């Protein structure tokens, strides 16, 4: 428990860890993104506070400058956060309503021309392709040799370079084109979005406890004599692990995530100055 506490408070919850090594978490190593998001959210919050009262075009111009700046600094995570900020600003700018507080579903947009529709679809497909950058041997993979060669040398983590730009293209094209939004506004996709953070938090716990045990059990039950039986055992074990992961994520969302958000909003309300 002492080791866990040290890992949690010196790495996981430390927003001032600016080097890659300082964010490596020994327990559930995939949680290294938490301090990165923590730090980036803090910087983004301060940026939003400074740009909130500027005109939309001025704010977007500054955001473009900031994206170029952090790109030259090799901060791929800040490109994503500023890129998301810019995509949101562009969405408000495109909307025909003057009330930016309305959800996207209640905003009216003019019909999209066929040329623009083709552009949005192509950008979406390009975003998917860039998001699939191979983590290993990308410099030797057909279709990626040239793309990998133009990644700047100062980028400290080249395997996250093109996926970052791909994510921005996906968000921008989807926010512009209603048919693409239908991929994500159905009930199943919305549910996965609701529990996505909890899935991220709990999947390591499930895998390292009951997950590996289930895999070994079904692997032994179906046999290891040939590839087919091993594949069946692997498939059944993976399905059972997925079931428990989604179930625990649902429980975690209701018991921890949602109450935490409500508590944070309550604290914010208590701390804010009343404008009445």
Secondary structure, 3 states (H helix, E strand, C coil): CHHHHHHHHHHHCCCCCCCCHHHCCCCCHHHHHHHHHHHHHHHHHHHHHHHCCCCHHHHHHHHHHHHHHHHHCCCHHHHHHHHHHHHHHHHHHHCCCCCCCCCHHHCCCCCCCHHHHHHHHHHHHHHHHHHCCCCCCHHHCCCCHHHHHCCCCCCCCHHHHHHHHHHHHHHHHHHHCHHHHCCCCCHHHHHHHHHHHHHHHHHHHHHHHHHHHHHHHHHHHHCCCCHHHHHHHHHHHHHHHHHHHHHHHHHHHHHHHHHHHHHHHHHHHHHCCCCC
